Amino acid sequence: MKRKGSAVWTGDLKSGKGTVSSASGVLNENRYGFQSRFEEGSGTNPEELIGAAHAGCFSMALSGELDKAGFTAERIATTATVSLEKGDAGFSISAVHLDVSAKVPGADDAAFQKAAEGAKAGCPVSRLLNADITLSATLEG
């Protein structure tokens, strides 16, 4: 299986402009640029797109881990906070923190934590990233 995303950039780094698109059409020439990435400008940026992809991937992986343990989640809500830092070699994504809250009838916290850790390790986006991935998992009552 292969999925496609694309980007077009025009101009120099600081004043140039870009758009990102996806084959599905969900992203269709969405704007991004230096300001939306490194400052507080309008438009998207690669790091928030990675965060959204990681949150979606992790949520699905957690659902699968819960299924294996005999539970079905009513709701899984995940936020992925992506840290972009400048080091000696330039900018890199150094860390991602996953913050998940889920309502899982019948599950106790130990089973939920085990499923969450399994999802963090097994999510394809987690495995892709060369970053420190941390997790806070809350089982809703």
DSSP file (Angstrom, degrees, kcal/mol; ACC not computed):
  #  RESIDUE AA STRUCTURE BP1 BP2  ACC     N-H-->O    O-->H-N    N-H-->O    O-->H-N    TCO  KAPPA ALPHA  PHI   PSI    X-CA   Y-CA   Z-CA
    1    1 A M              0   0    0      0, 0.0     2,-0.4     0, 0.0     0, 0.0   0.000 360.0 360.0 360.0 134.8    0.0    0.0    0.0
    2    2 A K        -     0   0    0      2,-0.0     2,-0.3     0, 0.0     0, 0.0  -0.992 360.0-166.5-131.3 139.4    1.3    3.4   -0.9
    3    3 A R        -     0   0    0     -2,-0.4     2,-0.4     2,-0.0    19,-0.0  -0.926  13.1-143.5-122.6 149.3   -0.2    6.8    0.0
    4    4 A K        +     0   0    0     -2,-0.3    19,-2.1     2,-0.0     2,-0.3  -0.922  20.5 170.7-122.5 140.9    0.8   10.2   -1.6
    5    5 A G  E     -A   22   0A   0     -2,-0.4     2,-0.3    17,-0.2    17,-0.2  -0.946  15.6-164.8-132.0 155.7    1.2   13.7   -0.4
    6    6 A S  E     -A   21   0A   0     15,-2.9    15,-2.7    -2,-0.3     2,-0.3  -0.957   8.0-164.9-142.2 160.2    2.7   16.5   -2.3
    7    7 A A  E     -A   20   0A   0     -2,-0.3     2,-0.4    13,-0.2    13,-0.2  -0.993   5.5-160.6-144.0 148.4    4.1   20.0   -1.8
    8    8 A V  E     -A   19   0A   0     11,-2.2    11,-2.2    -2,-0.3     2,-0.4  -1.000  12.3-171.9-128.8 131.0    4.9   23.0   -4.0
    9    9 A W  E     -A   18   0A   0     -2,-0.4     2,-0.4     9,-0.2     9,-0.2  -0.974   2.7-174.6-124.1 137.3    7.3   25.8   -2.8
   10   10 A T  E     +A   17   0A   0      7,-2.9     7,-2.4    -2,-0.4     2,-0.1  -0.998  48.7   6.5-130.7 137.4    8.0   29.1   -4.6
   11   11 A G  S    S-     0   0    0     -2,-0.4     5,-0.1     5,-0.2    -2,-0.0  -0.368  95.0 -34.9  96.0-172.9   10.5   31.7   -3.6
   12   12 A D     >  -     0   0    0     -2,-0.1     4,-1.5     1,-0.1    -2,-0.1  -0.184  66.1 -94.6 -81.1 178.5   13.2   31.9   -0.9
   13   13 A L  T  4 S+     0   0    0      1,-0.2    21,-0.4     2,-0.2    -1,-0.1   0.934 116.3  34.8 -62.5 -51.0   13.0   30.4    2.5
   14   14 A K  T  4 S+     0   0    0      1,-0.2    21,-0.3    20,-0.1    -1,-0.2   0.848 131.5  25.5 -81.2 -34.2   11.8   33.3    4.6
   15   15 A S  T  4 S+     0   0    0     19,-0.1    -1,-0.2    18,-0.1    -2,-0.2   0.482  99.0 105.2-108.7  -2.5    9.4   35.1    2.1
   16   16 A G     <  -     0   0    0     -4,-1.5    18,-0.5    -5,-0.1     2,-0.3  -0.098  57.8-139.6 -70.4 174.6    8.5   32.1   -0.1
   17   17 A K  E     -A   10   0A   0     -7,-2.4    -7,-2.9    16,-0.1     2,-0.3  -0.962  16.1-173.6-136.6 151.8    5.2   30.3    0.0
   18   18 A G  E     -AB   9  32A   0     14,-2.2    14,-2.2    -2,-0.3     2,-0.3  -0.944  11.0-153.3-141.0 164.8    4.2   26.7   -0.2
   19   19 A T  E     -AB   8  31A   0    -11,-2.2   -11,-2.2    -2,-0.3     2,-0.4  -0.987   7.8-154.5-135.0 148.6    1.1   24.5   -0.5
   20   20 A V  E     +AB   7  30A   0     10,-2.2    10,-2.5    -2,-0.3     2,-0.3  -0.953  15.4 177.5-121.4 144.7    0.6   20.9    0.6
   21   21 A S  E     -A    6   0A   0    -15,-2.7   -15,-2.9    -2,-0.4     2,-0.3  -0.943  16.6-144.5-140.3 159.4   -1.9   18.5   -0.9
   22   22 A S  E >   -A    5   0A   0      5,-2.7     3,-1.4    -2,-0.3   -17,-0.2  -0.937  25.9-120.9-126.0 152.9   -2.9   14.9   -0.4
   23   23 A A  T 3  S+     0   0    0    -19,-2.1   -18,-0.1    -2,-0.3    -1,-0.1   0.820 112.9  58.4 -60.7 -31.3   -4.1   12.4   -3.0
   24   24 A S  T 3  S-     0   0    0    -20,-0.3    -1,-0.3     1,-0.1     4,-0.1   0.707 110.4-122.1 -71.5 -18.9   -7.4   11.9   -1.1
   25   25 A G  S <  S+     0   0    0     -3,-1.4    -2,-0.1     2,-0.3    -1,-0.1   0.368  81.6 118.6  91.5  -4.5   -8.1   15.6   -1.5
   26   26 A V  S    S+     0   0    0      1,-0.2     2,-0.6    -5,-0.0    -3,-0.1   0.917  82.5  40.8 -60.2 -42.5   -8.4   16.2    2.3
   27   27 A L  S    S+     0   0    0      3,-0.0    -5,-2.7     2,-0.0     2,-0.4  -0.940  76.9 175.8-102.6 125.4   -5.5   18.6    1.9
   28   28 A N  S    S-     0   0    0     -2,-0.6    -7,-0.2    -7,-0.2    -5,-0.0  -0.801  70.6 -40.0-136.4  93.4   -5.9   20.6   -1.2
   29   29 A E  S    S-     0   0    0     -2,-0.4     2,-0.3     1,-0.2    -8,-0.2   0.897  78.7-177.3  54.8  45.1   -3.2   23.3   -1.7
   30   30 A N  E     -B   20   0A   0    -10,-2.5   -10,-2.2     1,-0.1    -1,-0.2  -0.586  27.1-114.3 -72.5 133.1   -3.2   24.2    2.0
   31   31 A R  E     +B   19   0A   0     -2,-0.3    13,-3.0   -12,-0.2     2,-0.3  -0.355  41.1 164.1 -74.2 145.5   -0.8   27.1    2.6
   32   32 A Y  E     +Bc  18  44A   0    -14,-2.2   -14,-2.2    11,-0.2     2,-0.3  -0.971   4.3 151.2-150.6 159.9    2.4   26.9    4.6
   33   33 A G     >  -     0   0    0     11,-0.6     4,-1.3    -2,-0.3     5,-0.2  -0.954  58.4 -69.2-169.8-175.4    5.4   29.0    5.0
   34   34 A F  H  >>S+     0   0    0    -18,-0.5     4,-3.3   -21,-0.4     5,-0.5   0.909 126.0  49.7 -58.5 -45.4    8.3   30.2    7.2
   35   35 A Q  H  >5S+     0   0    0    -21,-0.3     4,-1.8     1,-0.2     6,-1.2   0.913 110.4  48.4 -64.8 -42.9    6.0   32.2    9.5
   36   36 A S  H  45S+     0   0    0      6,-0.3    -1,-0.2     4,-0.2    -2,-0.2   0.718 120.6  39.7 -70.9 -17.5    3.5   29.3   10.0
   37   37 A R  H  <5S+     0   0    0     -4,-1.3    -2,-0.2    -3,-0.3    -1,-0.2   0.869 132.4  16.7 -95.4 -44.2    6.4   27.0   10.7
   38   38 A F  H  <5S+     0   0    0     -4,-3.3    -3,-0.2    -5,-0.2    -2,-0.2   0.534 130.0  22.3-111.6  -9.0    8.8   29.0   12.8
   39   39 A E  S  <<S-     0   0    0     -4,-1.8     2,-0.4    -5,-0.5    -4,-0.0  -0.314 101.5 -72.1-130.7-146.4    6.8   32.0   14.0
   40   40 A E  S    S+     0   0    0     -2,-0.1    -4,-0.2     2,-0.0     2,-0.2  -0.599  74.2 137.2-120.0  69.4    3.1   32.6   14.5
   41   41 A G        -     0   0    0     -6,-1.2     2,-0.1    -2,-0.4    -8,-0.1  -0.650  56.7 -92.7-109.8 168.8    1.7   32.9   11.0
   42   42 A S  S    S+     0   0    0     -2,-0.2    -6,-0.3   -10,-0.1     2,-0.2  -0.443  82.7  51.4 -78.3 155.6   -1.4   31.6    9.3
   43   43 A G  S    S-     0   0    0     -2,-0.1   -11,-0.2   -11,-0.1     2,-0.1  -0.480  84.9 -72.5 108.7 177.9   -1.3   28.3    7.5
   44   44 A T  B     -c   32   0A   0    -13,-3.0   -11,-0.6    -2,-0.2    -8,-0.1  -0.241  36.4-152.5 -97.2-172.7   -0.1   24.8    8.4
   45   45 A N     >  -     0   0    0    -13,-0.1     4,-1.8    -2,-0.1     3,-0.4  -0.971  31.6-105.4-158.3 158.4    3.3   23.3    8.8
   46   46 A P  H  > S+     0   0    0      0, 0.0     4,-2.4     0, 0.0     5,-0.2   0.842 115.3  57.1 -57.2 -35.4    4.9   19.9    8.5
   47   47 A E  H  > S+     0   0    0      1,-0.2     4,-2.4     2,-0.2     5,-0.1   0.895 107.0  46.1 -68.6 -39.4    5.1   19.4   12.3
   48   48 A E  H  > S+     0   0    0     -3,-0.4     4,-2.4     2,-0.2    -1,-0.2   0.849 112.4  52.0 -71.7 -30.4    1.4   19.9   12.9
   49   49 A L  H  X S+     0   0    0     -4,-1.8     4,-2.4     2,-0.2    -2,-0.2   0.900 110.3  48.1 -68.3 -39.5    0.7   17.6   10.0
   50   50 A I  H  X S+     0   0    0     -4,-2.4     4,-2.9     2,-0.2    -2,-0.2   0.908 111.0  52.4 -63.5 -41.7    3.0   15.0   11.6
   51   51 A G  H  X S+     0   0    0     -4,-2.4     4,-2.7     2,-0.2    -2,-0.2   0.924 110.4  46.5 -59.9 -45.8    1.3   15.5   14.9
   52   52 A A  H  X S+     0   0    0     -4,-2.4     4,-2.4     2,-0.2    -1,-0.2   0.911 113.9  48.6 -63.7 -42.3   -2.2   14.9   13.4
   53   53 A A  H  X S+     0   0    0     -4,-2.4     4,-2.5     2,-0.2    -2,-0.2   0.911 113.2  47.4 -63.5 -41.9   -0.9   11.8   11.6
   54   54 A H  H  X S+     0   0    0     -4,-2.9     4,-2.9     2,-0.2     5,-0.2   0.918 111.7  49.9 -67.5 -42.9    0.7   10.5   14.7
   55   55 A A  H  X S+     0   0    0     -4,-2.7     4,-2.3    -5,-0.2    -2,-0.2   0.912 113.9  45.8 -61.5 -42.8   -2.4   11.1   16.8
   56   56 A G  H  X S+     0   0    0     -4,-2.4     4,-2.0    -5,-0.2    -2,-0.2   0.920 114.7  46.8 -66.2 -44.0   -4.6    9.4   14.2
   57   57 A C  H  X S+     0   0    0     -4,-2.5     4,-2.5    -5,-0.2    -2,-0.2   0.931 113.6  48.1 -63.0 -47.1   -2.3    6.4   13.9
   58   58 A F  H  X S+     0   0    0     -4,-2.9     4,-3.0     1,-0.2     5,-0.2   0.913 109.3  53.1 -62.3 -43.4   -1.9    6.0   17.7
   59   59 A S  H  X S+     0   0    0     -4,-2.3     4,-2.0    -5,-0.2    -1,-0.2   0.910 111.9  45.2 -59.9 -42.7   -5.6    6.2   18.3
   60   60 A M  H  X S+     0   0    0     -4,-2.0     4,-2.0     2,-0.2    -1,-0.2   0.913 113.1  50.2 -66.3 -42.0   -6.3    3.5   15.7
   61   61 A A  H  X S+     0   0    0     -4,-2.5     4,-2.4     1,-0.2    -2,-0.2   0.893 109.6  51.4 -63.7 -39.3   -3.4    1.4   17.2
   62   62 A L  H  X S+     0   0    0     -4,-3.0     4,-2.7     2,-0.2     5,-0.2   0.907 107.3  53.0 -64.5 -41.0   -4.8    1.8   20.7
   63   63 A S  H  X S+     0   0    0     -4,-2.0     4,-2.3    -5,-0.2    -1,-0.2   0.912 110.7  48.2 -57.5 -42.8   -8.2    0.7   19.5
   64   64 A G  H  X S+     0   0    0     -4,-2.0     4,-2.2     2,-0.2    -2,-0.2   0.902 111.0  49.2 -65.2 -42.0   -6.6   -2.5   18.0
   65   65 A E  H  X S+     0   0    0     -4,-2.4     4,-1.3     2,-0.2    -2,-0.2   0.894 111.7  49.3 -65.1 -39.4   -4.6   -3.2   21.2
   66   66 A L  H  <>S+     0   0    0     -4,-2.7     5,-3.0     2,-0.2     4,-0.3   0.901 108.2  54.1 -65.9 -40.3   -7.8   -2.8   23.3
   67   67 A D  H ><5S+     0   0    0     -4,-2.3     3,-1.7     1,-0.2    -2,-0.2   0.926 106.1  52.4 -56.8 -45.6   -9.6   -5.1   20.9
   68   68 A K  H 3<5S+     0   0    0     -4,-2.2    -1,-0.2     1,-0.3    -2,-0.2   0.827 108.8  50.8 -60.3 -31.5   -6.9   -7.7   21.5
   69   69 A A  T 3<5S-     0   0    0     -4,-1.3    -1,-0.3    -3,-0.2    -2,-0.2   0.425 125.3-102.5 -87.8   1.1   -7.5   -7.4   25.2
   70   70 A G  T < 5S+     0   0    0     -3,-1.7     2,-0.3    -4,-0.3    -3,-0.2   0.685  83.0 116.7  90.2  19.2  -11.2   -7.9   24.8
   71   71 A F      < -     0   0    0     -5,-3.0     2,-0.5    -6,-0.1    -1,-0.3  -0.887  48.9-153.4-121.6 151.6  -12.3   -4.2   25.1
   72   72 A T        -     0   0    0     33,-0.4     2,-0.2    -2,-0.3    35,-0.1  -0.986  20.4-135.3-123.1 121.6  -14.0   -1.8   22.8
   73   73 A A        -     0   0    0     -2,-0.5    31,-0.2    31,-0.2     3,-0.2  -0.513   8.6-160.2 -74.7 137.8  -13.4    1.9   23.3
   74   74 A E  S    S-     0   0    0     29,-2.9     2,-0.3     1,-0.3    30,-0.2   0.824  82.1  -0.2 -78.3 -35.8  -16.4    4.3   23.2
   75   75 A R  E     -D  103   0B   0     28,-1.4    28,-2.4    -3,-0.1     2,-0.4  -0.971  56.8-171.5-157.2 136.4  -14.0    7.2   22.5
   76   76 A I  E     -D  102   0B   0     -2,-0.3     2,-0.5    26,-0.2    26,-0.2  -0.991   9.8-174.9-129.1 122.4  -10.3    7.7   22.2
   77   77 A A  E     +D  101   0B   0     24,-2.9    24,-2.3    -2,-0.4     2,-0.4  -0.975   8.0 179.9-121.1 120.4   -9.0   11.3   22.0
   78   78 A T  E     -D  100   0B   0     -2,-0.5     2,-0.4    22,-0.2    22,-0.2  -0.961  14.4-169.4-125.6 136.1   -5.3   11.8   21.3
   79   79 A T  E     -D   99   0B   0     20,-2.3    20,-2.8    -2,-0.4     2,-0.6  -0.992   9.6-158.7-118.7 130.7   -3.2   14.9   21.0
   80   80 A A  E     -D   98   0B   0     -2,-0.4     2,-0.7    18,-0.2    18,-0.2  -0.949   3.0-159.6-110.6 118.6    0.4   14.6   19.7
   81   81 A T  E     -D   97   0B   0     16,-2.7    16,-2.3    -2,-0.6     2,-0.5  -0.879  10.2-157.1-100.1 114.5    2.7   17.5   20.6
   82   82 A V  E     -D   96   0B   0     -2,-0.7     2,-0.6    14,-0.2    14,-0.2  -0.802   3.1-148.7 -97.8 126.2    5.7   17.6   18.2
   83   83 A S  E     -D   95   0B   0     12,-3.0    11,-1.8    -2,-0.5    12,-1.0  -0.853  10.1-169.8 -99.3 118.7    8.9   19.4   19.4
   84   84 A L  E     +D   93   0B   0     -2,-0.6     2,-0.3     9,-0.2     9,-0.2  -0.938  15.9 176.5-105.9 120.6   11.0   21.0   16.7
   85   85 A E  E     -D   92   0B   0      7,-2.7     7,-2.3    -2,-0.6     2,-0.6  -0.937  28.8-127.8-129.9 148.8   14.3   22.1   18.0
   86   86 A K  E     +D   91   0B   0     -2,-0.3     5,-0.2     5,-0.2     2,-0.2  -0.844  36.4 166.0 -96.9 123.9   17.4   23.7   16.5
   87   87 A G  E >   -D   90   0B   0      3,-2.8     3,-1.5    -2,-0.6     0, 0.0  -0.503  55.9 -75.5-118.8-169.3   20.7   21.9   17.2
   88   88 A D  T 3  S+     0   0    0      1,-0.3     3,-0.1    -2,-0.2    -2,-0.0   0.830 132.2  47.2 -60.1 -33.8   24.2   22.0   15.8
   89   89 A A  T 3  S-     0   0    0      1,-0.3    -1,-0.3     3,-0.0     2,-0.3   0.409 123.0 -99.9 -90.1   2.4   23.1   20.1   12.7
   90   90 A G  E <   -D   87   0B   0     -3,-1.5    -3,-2.8     2,-0.0    -1,-0.3  -0.750  68.9 -14.0 112.8-163.2   20.0   22.3   12.2
   91   91 A F  E     +D   86   0B   0     -2,-0.3     2,-0.3    -5,-0.2    -5,-0.2  -0.498  63.1 163.8 -78.9 144.3   16.4   21.7   13.0
   92   92 A S  E     -D   85   0B   0     -7,-2.3    -7,-2.7    -2,-0.2     2,-0.9  -0.987  45.4-107.2-152.5 156.6   15.1   18.3   13.9
   93   93 A I  E     +D   84   0B   0     -2,-0.3    -9,-0.2    -9,-0.2     3,-0.1  -0.784  40.5 174.5 -83.7 111.1   12.0   16.8   15.5
   94   94 A S  E     +     0   0B   0    -11,-1.8    38,-2.3    -2,-0.9     2,-0.3   0.739  55.2   4.2 -93.5 -25.4   13.4   15.8   18.8
   95   95 A A  E     -De  83 132B   0    -12,-1.0   -12,-3.0    36,-0.3     2,-0.4  -0.996  47.0-157.7-158.7 155.8   10.3   14.6   20.6
   96   96 A V  E     -De  82 133B   0     36,-2.3    38,-2.3    -2,-0.3     2,-0.6  -0.989  12.6-158.1-136.2 130.5    6.6   13.8   20.4
   97   97 A H  E     -De  81 134B   0    -16,-2.3   -16,-2.7    -2,-0.4     2,-0.5  -0.950   7.1-155.4-110.5 122.8    4.4   13.7   23.4
   98   98 A L  E     -De  80 135B   0     36,-2.9    38,-2.5    -2,-0.6     2,-0.6  -0.846   7.8-171.1 -95.8 125.4    1.1   11.7   23.0
   99   99 A D  E     +De  79 136B   0    -20,-2.8   -20,-2.3    -2,-0.5     2,-0.4  -0.959  14.1 177.8-118.3 111.5   -1.6   12.7   25.4
  100  100 A V  E     -De  78 137B   0     36,-2.7    38,-2.6    -2,-0.6     2,-0.4  -0.917  16.8-177.7-122.0 141.9   -4.6   10.3   25.2
  101  101 A S  E     +De  77 138B   0    -24,-2.3   -24,-2.9    -2,-0.4     2,-0.4  -0.999  16.4 175.9-132.3 134.5   -7.8   10.1   27.1
  102  102 A A  E     -De  76 139B   0     36,-2.2    38,-3.5    -2,-0.4     2,-0.6  -0.991  31.0-141.5-144.2 148.7  -10.2    7.3   26.4
  103  103 A K  E     +D   75   0B   0    -28,-2.4   -29,-2.9    -2,-0.4   -28,-1.4  -0.950  30.1 169.2-107.2 115.2  -13.5    5.9   27.6
  104  104 A V    >   -     0   0    0     -2,-0.6     3,-1.8    36,-0.5   -31,-0.2  -0.863  28.5-137.3-132.4  95.6  -13.3    2.1   27.6
  105  105 A P  T 3  S+     0   0    0      0, 0.0   -33,-0.4     0, 0.0     3,-0.1  -0.268  86.4   9.4 -56.5 132.4  -16.1    0.3   29.4
  106  106 A G  T 3  S+     0   0    0      1,-0.3     2,-0.3   -35,-0.1   -35,-0.0   0.249  97.4 122.0  86.3 -13.0  -15.0   -2.6   31.5
  107  107 A A    <   -     0   0    0     -3,-1.8    -1,-0.3   -35,-0.1     2,-0.2  -0.624  50.2-147.4 -86.8 140.9  -11.2   -1.8   31.3
  108  108 A D     >  -     0   0    0     -2,-0.3     4,-2.2    -3,-0.1     5,-0.2  -0.580  32.1-102.8 -95.6 169.8   -9.2   -1.2   34.4
  109  109 A D  H  > S+     0   0    0      1,-0.2     4,-3.0    -2,-0.2     5,-0.2   0.866 118.8  55.6 -63.2 -37.2   -6.2    1.2   34.4
  110  110 A A  H  > S+     0   0    0      1,-0.2     4,-2.1     2,-0.2    -1,-0.2   0.926 110.5  44.7 -62.2 -44.3   -3.6   -1.5   34.2
  111  111 A A  H  > S+     0   0    0      2,-0.2     4,-2.2     1,-0.2    -1,-0.2   0.887 114.6  50.0 -66.2 -38.5   -5.1   -3.0   31.1
  112  112 A F  H  X S+     0   0    0     -4,-2.2     4,-2.6     2,-0.2    -2,-0.2   0.927 110.0  48.9 -66.3 -45.1   -5.5    0.4   29.5
  113  113 A Q  H  X S+     0   0    0     -4,-3.0     4,-2.5     1,-0.2     5,-0.2   0.899 111.1  50.9 -62.0 -40.5   -1.9    1.4   30.3
  114  114 A K  H  X S+     0   0    0     -4,-2.1     4,-2.2    -5,-0.2    -1,-0.2   0.924 111.8  47.0 -62.8 -44.5   -0.7   -1.8   28.8
  115  115 A A  H  X S+     0   0    0     -4,-2.2     4,-2.3     2,-0.2    -2,-0.2   0.899 111.6  51.7 -63.8 -40.6   -2.7   -1.3   25.6
  116  116 A A  H  X S+     0   0    0     -4,-2.6     4,-2.4     2,-0.2    -2,-0.2   0.916 110.4  47.4 -64.4 -43.3   -1.5    2.3   25.4
  117  117 A E  H  X S+     0   0    0     -4,-2.5     4,-2.1     2,-0.2    -1,-0.2   0.901 111.9  51.0 -64.5 -39.9    2.1    1.3   25.6
  118  118 A G  H  X S+     0   0    0     -4,-2.2     4,-2.1    -5,-0.2    -2,-0.2   0.892 110.7  48.8 -62.9 -39.4    1.6   -1.4   23.0
  119  119 A A  H  X S+     0   0    0     -4,-2.3     4,-2.2     2,-0.2    -2,-0.2   0.900 109.0  52.6 -66.8 -40.8    0.0    1.2   20.7
  120  120 A K  H  < S+     0   0    0     -4,-2.4    -2,-0.2     1,-0.2    -1,-0.2   0.916 115.6  41.0 -60.6 -43.0    2.8    3.6   21.2
  121  121 A A  H  < S+     0   0    0     -4,-2.1    -1,-0.2     1,-0.2    -2,-0.2   0.827 121.4  41.5 -74.0 -32.1    5.4    0.9   20.3
  122  122 A G  H  < S+     0   0    0     -4,-2.1    -2,-0.2    -5,-0.2    -1,-0.2   0.640  80.6 111.1 -96.3 -15.7    3.3   -0.5   17.4
  123  123 A C     X  -     0   0    0     -4,-2.2     4,-2.1    -5,-0.2     3,-0.3  -0.411  67.0-136.7 -61.3 127.2    1.9    2.5   15.7
  124  124 A P  H  > S+     0   0    0      0, 0.0     4,-1.3     0, 0.0    -1,-0.2   0.831 104.3  52.8 -57.2 -33.3    3.6    2.8   12.3
  125  125 A V  H  > S+     0   0    0      2,-0.2     4,-1.8     1,-0.2   -71,-0.1   0.898 107.1  52.4 -70.6 -38.1    4.1    6.6   12.7
  126  126 A S  H  4 S+     0   0    0     -3,-0.3     5,-0.3     1,-0.2    -1,-0.2   0.920 110.0  49.0 -58.5 -42.8    5.8    6.0   16.1
  127  127 A R  H  < S+     0   0    0     -4,-2.1    -1,-0.2     1,-0.2    -2,-0.2   0.778 109.1  54.2 -70.1 -25.5    8.2    3.5   14.4
  128  128 A L  H  < S+     0   0    0     -4,-1.3    -1,-0.2    -5,-0.2    -2,-0.2   0.888  92.1  84.0 -72.9 -40.1    8.9    6.0   11.6
  129  129 A L     <  -     0   0    0     -4,-1.8     2,-1.1     1,-0.1     4,-0.1  -0.433  64.4-151.9 -76.7 134.9   10.0    8.9   13.9
  130  130 A N        +     0   0    0     -2,-0.2     2,-0.3   -37,-0.1    -1,-0.1  -0.607  64.3 104.1 -97.6  69.7   13.5    9.1   15.2
  131  131 A A  S    S-     0   0    0     -2,-1.1     2,-0.6    -5,-0.3   -36,-0.3  -0.945  83.4 -91.5-145.8 160.4   12.4   11.0   18.2
  132  132 A D  E     -e   95   0B   0    -38,-2.3   -36,-2.3    -2,-0.3     2,-0.6  -0.701  44.4-160.4 -75.2 117.0   11.8   10.5   21.9
  133  133 A I  E     -e   96   0B   0     -2,-0.6     2,-0.3   -38,-0.2   -36,-0.2  -0.908  11.3-178.4-108.1 119.8    8.1    9.5   22.2
  134  134 A T  E     -e   97   0B   0    -38,-2.3   -36,-2.9    -2,-0.6     2,-0.4  -0.729   8.4-152.5-113.8 165.1    6.4    9.9   25.6
  135  135 A L  E     -e   98   0B   0     -2,-0.3     2,-0.5   -38,-0.2   -36,-0.2  -0.998  17.7-172.6-145.1 134.8    2.9    9.1   26.6
  136  136 A S  E     -e   99   0B   0    -38,-2.5   -36,-2.7    -2,-0.4     2,-0.5  -0.990  20.8-172.5-121.6 119.5    0.3   10.3   29.2
  137  137 A A  E     -e  100   0B   0     -2,-0.5     2,-0.5   -38,-0.2   -36,-0.2  -0.959   6.0-172.6-121.8 125.0   -2.7    8.0   29.1
  138  138 A T  E     -e  101   0B   0    -38,-2.6   -36,-2.2    -2,-0.5     2,-0.6  -0.967  13.9-149.5-120.0 123.9   -5.9    8.7   31.1
  139  139 A L  E     -e  102   0B   0     -2,-0.5   -36,-0.2   -38,-0.2     2,-0.1  -0.820  22.9-135.4 -90.1 118.9   -8.8    6.2   31.4
  140  140 A E              0   0    0    -38,-3.5   -36,-0.5    -2,-0.6   -39,-0.0  -0.453 360.0 360.0 -75.3 148.2  -12.0    8.1   31.7
  141  141 A G              0   0    0     -2,-0.1    -1,-0.1   -38,-0.1   -38,-0.1   0.444 360.0 360.0 -76.9 360.0  -14.5    7.0   34.3
